[in-house]
Amino acid sequence: MTIKSIKVFFILFVGLIGFRNLDAQLANTPWPMFHHDLQHTGRSPYIGPATPQLKWSCVTGNYLSFSSPTIGFDGTLYVGSSDSNLYAIDSMGSIKWSYKTGDYVISSPAIGYDSTIYVLSWDSKLYAINPDGSLKWSFVTVGSGWYQNSSPAIDSAGIIYFGSSNFKLYAINPDGSLKWSYQTDFRIASSPAIDPLNGVIYLGCDAGKVYAINYDGVEKWSYQTGSQPNPAPAIGSDRTVYIGAYNHKLYALNPDSGTLKWSYQTGGMITTSCPAIGYDETIYVGSYDRKLYAMNPDGSVKWSFLTGERIGSSPAIDFNGTIYIGSSDSNLYAINSDGSLKWSYLTGAPIYSSPTIGSDGTIYVQGSDSLFYAIGPGFGSIQEETGTPKTYGLTDCFPNPIVNKGIIKYQILAPTADFASLNNGKSKVSLALYDITGSCVKTLVNEEKQAGSYSVNFDAKGLTTGIYFVKLKTDNYRETKKLILMR
């Protein structure tokens, strides 16, 4: 290791120790907030259904179905509605309770680690609702009026971040008091994404700007797209910031300087579809030209899939790489990672809401026909997947950064002819955790295994805050993923 690399690591390490673990106060559930996580990757560690089957549907009275469902610790689903209610729906499709706000609830709820549900209403308030449906507190955004579309994000100190139509980004303390606010140039419909390494908050405003705001409320940079950016950015594993805009473009921005890495012109506006980022770093986004685009990290097109109408829904991605997205043609689509259609399910009206993936693989989505849909069956976790995988693979630990426990998933193929006869058709598999010096600190798997997909429950007990590397080794395959541990 060079002196320069040692210095770089020292700076990163001190920063990690001194900084807060951003996922600690966000509920560790299958889908705790809009687009799954603080980076808005839209990725799930679970596998969706091989074929669509309606498990149940529930009437919510919602004809403006932009609010996307989130999932609590006990499997309760939370979703907003244009009838001004926040709904709590159990896993069988029965309404547990509803909380009446003063206006539309377009915002998607976020769930704190203590099970508090946070959601915005067009009555200019951020609501904190207890899991029994009672009000914990509310915060009034003075002078905001209607157009409260931002979905909250929660950091490690329990600080809740959201944008408002009064041009401000708010940071609210866990007790409902104001920590700080930042004044932008225009209305904010954007839902903030947060970089887990440094706490920088990214969001757009309707004046065409994308902002990077430090966690103390000071602007880091802003970038002018020249057109209204879509409601939510997403952050890649290399910290690149992706956001779409009404000028038909998908932008990739450098996180440190806010300069443009690349942009891609689609055939229509990118309005309410937040980019999703696959386990292989493919970027997915929907456009009003009726297409779902799959983009390589260098800005080139991997493929596009044509639906029957414009797309305002944000994609969700399961562990197998299947992409789920709604369309204004009233279909929920499941699209394979190669761009081919896996299946589609026809609902009764256009789908603007973004799908959510449950731990049993059920897909939850809200339609504009006043129905909330649960579509299955699901296979659940990767341990239950059947069939032989097509490729080797090692995913990032979920969650990452990790606090105490997580899940690491991998898949292996049958050994080549050179090794097959030696190991009775099995592969020698090693999965281990290494620290920054290259020393093995924990062995997770060290045995022969048949071709298949596997998951390992990882406990970080005894390890200190820092950067680690998960290494998968087989007879003829190697892969490494970075893991960040924060205490």
N, C-alpha and C positions, 0 to 999 in steps of 0.2 A: 504494500500500500504506500503510495507516495505521500510526501508531506502535505501537498495540496489537498489530496483526497481525505487525509486525516483531519485537516482543518475544516473542510466542508462537512464531514460527518459530525465533528464537534459542535459546529454551529447548529446543525439539524437536531442533534441530540439534546443540547441545552434548550433549544426551542420547544422540543417535545415535552421535556420535563416541566418547563415553565408554563407551557400552554395547557389549556383545558381539553379534556377528552370530549369531543363534540357530540358523540353518540350516547353519552352516559344518561342524559336526561330525555332522550327520545326513546319511546317504548321499544323494547326488543321483541317485536311481534312480526308475523309474516308480511305485514304491509302497514306501517305506522303513520305514513304521511303521503302527500301527493307525490306520485312517481317514485315511491318506495323509500328513498333515502335522501340525505342532505345534499348529495351530489346530483340528485334527480336522474340516476342511471336507468330507472325503470326495470331493473334486474331482480329476479326472484331466484332463490335457491331451490325452488320446487318445480315439479313437472306438471304441465297442464294436461288436459284431456286429449286422448288420441282421436276421439270422435265427440261431436257435440251432442249433449243430451240435456234438456231442461230439467233441472232438479226441482226448482220452484221459482215462482215470481211473486213479488210483493208490491202492492199499490202504495206509492208515496205521494201522489198528487203533484208530481214534478213534470212540468211541460217545458222547462228550460233546464236540460239535463247536463249542465257543465260540471257540477260537483262530482268528484270521483270518490269512491268508497275507500275507507281505511279499516283496519282490523285490530281489535283490542286483544288483550292477553287471553281472555276467555272465548275468543272467536266471535265476539259481538262485532257487527259491521256498523260503521257510522257514516252517514252521508247527508249532505244538505239538500234542500229542495226549494223550488221557486214558490212553494206555498208558505215560505218563511220558517219552516221547521228544520231542526236537526233531528234526524231519525237514528234510533238505535234498533238494529234488527238482529235477531239471533240466527244461529247457523241453520235453523230449519225454516227460516223465512217469516217468522212472526215478529211483529213490532213489539219491542220491549217497552219503549217509551219514545216520546217526541218532546222536544223543547221548542216553544214558539218564540221566535225573535220578532223584530219589528218590520222586517222586509225580506226580500229574496236572500237565500243562502246559496250563492254560486261557488263560494270558496269550498275547497276540500279540507276536511278536518285533519288536525295533527294530534297525535296521542302522546302524552308525556309518560315518563317512567312510573309515575304515581297513578296512572290511568286517567288523569285529567284530559278532557277533550277540548281543544282550542279551535275556534272557527270564527270567520268574519261574516257579518251580515250587511246588507245594503242600508241598514238603519244606522250606519257609521260606528258600529261597536264591534270590538273583539270580545268574544264570549269564552269564559273558562267554565266548562260544565263538568260536574262530578259524574262518575260512572253510573250513579243511580238516577241521573237526569236532572238533578237539582243544580241551581246556579251557584258557582263558587265566587265569581266576580265578573265584572265586565269593564272594559276600558273604552271610553268615547274618543274617537278621532275627530277633534273639533274642526268644523268647516269642511268636512269631507263629502257629506251628502251621499248620493247614490254611487254606484259603480265600484263597489268593494269586492273585487274579484280575486284578490291575492290570497294564496293559501299559506298558512303559517309554517315556519320552520323553528325547531327548538334546539338550543345548544346545550353544552354540558353543565352550565350553571343554571339551566332552566330558563334562560332568556328566550323570549318568543319574538321572532322577526317577521314583519309583514309590510307590504306596501299599501298605500291608501290613495284615494282619488284627490286628496288635498295636497298631492305632490310629495308626500313624505314617506321615507322608510322609517319604521318604528322599531325600537328595541324595548321590550316590556319585561320588567322583572317578574319572577314567579308569583309575587303577591299582587300583581296587577298594576303596580306603579310604573311610571315612565322612567326608563334608564337613559335613553337619548333618542333623538330623532334627527334625520338628515333630510334636508330640503333638496329635491331634484327640480328639473325644469318643467315637469308636467305630471299629469295623472300617472299612477302606477297600478297597472292591472297585473303586473308580473309577480310571480311567486319566487321568493329568494332561494337561491342555491348557495351552499356553504362549502368552502374548501376545508376538508378535515385536517390538513397539515398546518394551516396558519389562521383559520377562522375568517378569511376574507369572504364577504357576502357579495354575490353577484345578482343583479336584476336589471331589468329594462324599464324605461318610462316611455310614455306615448309620444314624447317629443323626438323619438328616434335614437335615444342614447342608451348604451349599456354601461352600467356603473359597476365598479369594484370598490367596495367600502370596507375598510378595516373594522375589526370587531369593537374598536373604541369609537366608531362613528365618524372617522376621518376618511375623506375620499382618497383612494389610492390612484385611480385613473378613471377616465370615461372614454367611450368610443362612440362616434356618431355613425350610425348605419345609413342615415338619410331617409329612413322609413320607420314606422312604428314597429318595434321588435315584438316578438310573440311573448305570451305570458310567462314563460319560464326558461331559463338557461339550464344546461347540463354540463357537468364537469367530468372530463376523461381521467384515466389513471395517470396520464402525464400532466394533468391539471389544465389542459386546454379547455377553454370555455366555448361551448357551442350554443348558438341561439338562432332561431329563424326570424324572419321579418315579413312585413306586408309587401315589400318590394320583390317578393318571390325568392329571396336569397336565404341560404343557410350560411352562417358565419362561423369561422373558427378563429378565436382570439388568443393571443399569448397572455398567460395569466399574470406575468410580472410587469409587462409594459402596456398591455391593452392594445398592442399593434395587431394588425390583421395577418393571420397565417395564410388563410385562403377563404374564398367564398364560392358558393355554387348556386347558379341560377336555375330554379325549378320552373315549371310551367304555370305556376299559380301562386297565390298568396300563401304564406305560412302564418296562420293566424293563432290558433289555440293549440296546435300540436307541438308539445315540448319534445326535443330530441331525446332519444333513449340510446344507451351505449351498451353494446353486447359484451359478453365475456371475452370475445376476440377483438374488442375495440371498434367493431363496426358501429357506425352511427346511423340510427333510423329516425326518419321524420316524415310526417304526413303533410301533403300540400293540397291546395284547392284545385289543382289540376287532376285530382282524383287518384293520385299515385302515392304509394309508400315508397320512399327512397332508402336504399342501403348504400351508405357512403364509406369508402375507405378513409383511414385517418389522414391520408395525404390529400384528400379532397376529390379524388376520382370516384366515379360512380361504379358501385359493385353490381347493382341491379335495381330495377324498379318494378313495382307490382301495381297494376291498374285495377281500381275498384269501380263501382258503378256511379259514384258521385264524389263530391268534394270531401276531404278528410279534415276534421277539426280535432279528432281524438288523438291522444298521445299513446305511443306504443308501450306495451309491457312485454318483457322477455322472460321466458322460463329457462330452467337450467339446461335444457336440451338445445336452446337457441331458437325455439319457436317464438315468433312475434305475434302478439295479439293486438288488434286495433279495430276500432269502430269506424263506420263510414256513414255519410248522409244517405246512402242507399239502404239504410236500416239493417245492414249486416254487421255482425261481429266476425272478423276474419282471423283465422289462424294460418300463418304463413311460415313455411319452412325456411331455414337459414340460407338455402340456395335460391330463394325467391319464388318457389313453387307453392301453389295453394295446398294446404293441408286439409282445411275444411272451412266452411262458413255457416253461420247460424243467422237466420232471418228473424229479426224482432219486428215490432209493430210500428216503428217510427225511426227517424234518424238518430244516430248515436254520436253525441258530442262528448260524452263522458269518457274517461280513460279507464281501461280494464284494470282490475286488481286480481292477484293470484293468491289463493289461500294455501295453507299448509297441506291440504289434501288434494291440491291441484285444481280445485274449483275456480272458475273464472267468474268474477262478479263485475257487473257493469250496469249502469243506469241508462235507460232509454228515455226519449222525449215523449213516450206514450204513457207516462205516469207509472211505468213499471220498473222495478228493480229486479234484475235477472241473476240467477245462479246457474251456471252452465258447467256440467261435469260429464262423466265421472273423471276424477283425477287419480293419478298414481301416487301422489304424495311425495315423499323425499326420494332422493336418488337411490337409496338402498332398495326401493321397491320397483325400480325400472326393469323391464324385461327386454330381452333381445341383446344382440351384440352391437356395441358402438361402432361407428364408422371411422373414428379417429381417436388417437390418444388425446388426452387433455387433462390439465390441472387448472382449477379455477382459483380465483382469489379467495382467501378466507372470508367467511361471512359471519359477523360484520368485519370490516376492515376500515379504519383502525379497530382493534379489539381491546376490550377492557378485562374480561375474565375468561369467558368461554366463547367458542365459535365453532363453525363447521367448515371443514376442508373437503372438497369433492374432487374426484379424479376418475378417469376412465382409461382402460388399457385394452389393447388388442391382443389376439393370440400371438405367441412368439413366432418368429420366422423359422424356417425349416432347420436352420443351424442349431437352434436351441430347443425346438419342440420335442425332439426325441429324448433330450436329456432331462426334461422336467415334466414328462407326461402331459404335454400340451399346456402347461402352466408357465407363467412368467414370474421371474424373481422380481419382487417389488420392494422398493425402499422409499419411504416417505418420512422425511426428517426435517427438523427445524435447526437452522444455523444462525449464529450471531454474526455481527459485522466483521469479526476477525476470521470467520470461516470455521469456527469450532461448532461441532454438533452439540446442541443443548437439550434436544428432546427427540427421541425416535418414536414415530407414530405408527409406522407399518414396516415390518421386515419379515416377509414371508412370501411363499409362492401363491399366486392367485390365477384363477381362470380369467379369460377375457370378460370384461363387464364394467359396470359403473358402480362406484363405491363412495361412501362418505365416512369421514372420521370426525368424531366429536373431540374438539381440541380444548384442553384446559391449560391456561397460561399461569397457573399457580406456581409460584417460586421464581418466575421470570421478572426482570426489571423493565421499566420503560425504555423503549428504544426501537431500532429497526432490526428486523430479522428476515430470514429468507427460508421459504418452504421449498424443498427440493424433491422432485419425483424422479426416481431412477428405475428403469426396467432393463431387460437384457439389451434392448436396442432403441431406447428412448430416454431423453432427459428433458426436464423443464423446471424452471425456477420462478417463483412468485415472491414479491416483496410483501411483508406483513409488518404493520406498525402496532406496537403495544403501548397503550397509554394507561397510566394508573391515576 
